[in-house]
Amino acid sequence: MTAAPRAPRAAARARRVPWLFLAPAGTLFVLVFALPIGYTVYLSLQRVRITGLGLEPGSRRQVFAGLANYRAVLTDAEFGAGILRVLGYGALLVPLMLGLALVFALLLDSGRARLRRLARVAIFLPYAVPSVIASLLWGFLYLPAVSPLLNALTALSLPVPEPLAPSGVVFALVNIGLWGGVGYNMIVIYTTLRAVPPELYEAARLDGCSEVQMALRIKIPLVAPALVLTGLFSVIATLQVFAEPMALVPLTNSLSRTWSPLMKIYEDAFVFDDIHAAAAMSVLVAAGTLLLSSLFFRIGGTRAAGGGR
């Protein structure tokens, strides 16, 4: 007689178990992700109203501003110029980075590759170096007074480039991004290649396919989803570039302190103490990153599903 009432209670407890397992992750998501985003949106809709000289107690009050901060940001010429600079930087960096990562992954996966473990570690190792440290190291290599590379070119009477000149500073930043990002993307693509059944390659060899033909007709179409994934991560990282140009700012006059949108946000928030404008910029950058990433994922995902055609 007591078994029947216990069955619904046991079923209810069983239904609660998955929610108990999800509770820690859900709590962290709310505390670390949802609340900061909500607070940033709240700050972006506020402004500080100052009465008098702003020195008396209560003379500075936070009031609702509506979309005024967004209108000011969208008409800010420096913020718009930073977006264009970052888009140009990404247009150079992302294709080069993914192309080199794909070439390295295909070379390591080829049957004639030697010292694969050493090569994987050597290519991936720069990714393990923090971006600030890597930027400072490259920054000193770019300085003619202390760079052994540029001094060697001078000693050999060869043309000496000026990486930190206004015309070359973007390429200097792209080089830093390549140095740090190729290894990670290569590992993702190479892992995908290693998951391909060997029988597929054996059948291709029996049909007379060379290594180049297998790479073009079999391997690249099969790793298209991995290319979309690494491309999506690269686009997001490119739009959020901050450490590399910020580390080079003290070394050259070719980079302003608002070169990228995130640098502009940092300048407004912590130098000019305009936290509300910085919050509005943060929301716009996040929305733009989401929109561009979704567009890239949709286009790239469609091509990957179609076999790269």
FENTAFEN-V600595 format. One record per residue. N is the residue number from 0. SS is DSSP state (h for helix, s for strand, l for the rest). PHI is phi as a letter, one per 40 degrees, with the letter a starting at -180 (999 if undefined). D_FIRST is the distance of its C-alpha to the first C-alpha in whole Angstrom. Layout:
# FENTAFEN-V600595
N SS PHI D_FIRST
N SS PHI D_FIRST
This chain:
# FENTAFEN-V600595
0 l 999 0
1 l c 4
2 h c 6
3 h c 6
4 h c 8
5 h c 10
6 h c 11
7 h c 14
8 h c 15
9 h c 16
10 h c 18
11 h c 19
12 h c 20
13 h c 22
14 h c 24
15 h c 25
16 h d 26
17 h d 29
18 h c 30
19 h c 30
20 h c 33
21 h c 35
22 h d 35
23 h c 38
24 h c 40
25 h c 40
26 h c 41
27 h c 44
28 h c 45
29 h c 44
30 h c 46
31 h c 49
32 h b 49
33 h c 48
34 h c 49
35 h d 53
36 h c 53
37 h c 52
38 h c 55
39 h c 57
40 h c 57
41 h c 57
42 h c 60
43 h c 62
44 l c 62
45 s b 63
46 s a 67
47 s c 69
48 s b 71
49 s b 74
50 l b 76
51 l g 79
52 l c 80
53 l g 76
54 l b 77
55 l c 76
56 l c 72
57 l g 70
58 l c 73
59 s b 71
60 s b 68
61 s c 65
62 s b 65
63 s c 63
64 l b 66
65 l g 64
66 l c 65
67 h c 68
68 h c 68
69 h c 67
70 h c 70
71 h c 72
72 h c 70
73 h c 71
74 l b 75
75 l c 75
76 h c 78
77 h c 77
78 h c 73
79 h c 74
80 h c 77
81 h c 74
82 h c 72
83 h c 74
84 h c 75
85 h c 72
86 h c 72
87 h c 75
88 h c 74
89 h c 71
90 h c 72
91 h c 74
92 h c 72
93 h c 69
94 h c 71
95 h c 73
96 h c 70
97 h c 67
98 h c 70
99 h c 71
100 h c 68
101 h c 67
102 h c 71
103 h c 70
104 h c 66
105 h c 68
106 h c 71
107 h c 68
108 h c 66
109 l c 70
110 l c 70
111 l c 74
112 l c 72
113 l b 73
114 l f 72
115 h c 68
116 h c 67
117 h c 70
118 h c 70
119 h c 67
120 h c 67
121 h c 70
122 h c 69
123 h c 66
124 h d 67
125 h d 69
126 h c 66
127 h c 64
128 l c 67
129 l d 66
130 h c 68
131 h c 70
132 h c 72
133 h c 72
134 h c 74
135 h c 76
136 h c 77
137 h c 78
138 h d 80
139 h c 82
140 h c 83
141 h c 84
142 l c 86
143 l c 90
144 l c 91
145 l b 88
146 l c 87
147 h c 88
148 h c 87
149 h c 90
150 h c 92
151 h c 92
152 h c 93
153 h c 96
154 h c 97
155 l c 97
156 l f 99
157 l c 96
158 l d 95
159 l b 93
160 l c 90
161 l b 89
162 l c 85
163 l c 85
164 l c 87
165 l d 86
166 l c 86
167 l b 84
168 h c 82
169 h c 79
170 h c 80
171 h c 79
172 h c 76
173 h c 75
174 h c 76
175 h c 74
176 h c 71
177 h c 72
178 h d 72
179 h c 69
180 h b 66
181 h c 68
182 h c 66
183 h c 62
184 h c 63
185 h c 64
186 h c 61
187 h c 59
188 h c 61
189 h c 62
190 h c 58
191 h c 58
192 h c 60
193 h c 59
194 l c 56
195 l c 58
196 l d 58
197 h c 61
198 h c 61
199 h c 62
200 h c 65
201 h c 66
202 h c 66
203 h c 68
204 h c 71
205 h c 71
206 l c 72
207 l g 75
208 l c 73
209 l c 75
210 h c 73
211 h c 74
212 h c 73
213 h c 69
214 h c 69
215 h c 70
216 h b 68
217 h b 65
218 h c 65
219 h c 65
220 h d 63
221 h c 60
222 l c 60
223 h d 61
224 h c 57
225 h c 58
226 h c 61
227 h c 60
228 h c 57
229 h c 60
230 h c 62
231 h c 59
232 h c 59
233 h c 63
234 h c 63
235 h c 61
236 h c 63
237 h c 66
238 h c 66
239 l b 64
240 l c 68
241 l a 69
242 h c 69
243 h c 72
244 h c 74
245 h c 74
246 h c 75
247 h c 78
248 h d 79
249 h c 81
250 h c 83
251 l a 84
252 l c 85
253 l c 84
254 l b 80
255 l c 80
256 l c 77
257 l b 75
258 l c 76
259 l b 72
260 h d 70
261 h c 67
262 h c 71
263 h c 72
264 h c 68
265 h c 69
266 h c 72
267 h c 71
268 h c 68
269 h b 70
270 l b 73
271 l c 74
272 l f 71
273 l b 70
274 h c 66
275 h c 65
276 h c 68
277 h c 66
278 h c 63
279 h c 64
280 h c 66
281 h c 62
282 h c 60
283 h c 63
284 h c 63
285 h c 59
286 h c 59
287 h c 62
288 h c 61
289 h c 58
290 h c 60
291 h c 62
292 h c 59
293 h c 57
294 h c 61
295 h c 61
296 h c 58
297 h c 58
298 h c 62
299 h c 61
300 h c 58
301 h c 59
302 h c 62
303 h c 60
304 h c 58
305 l c 61
306 l g 62
307 l g 64
308 l c 66
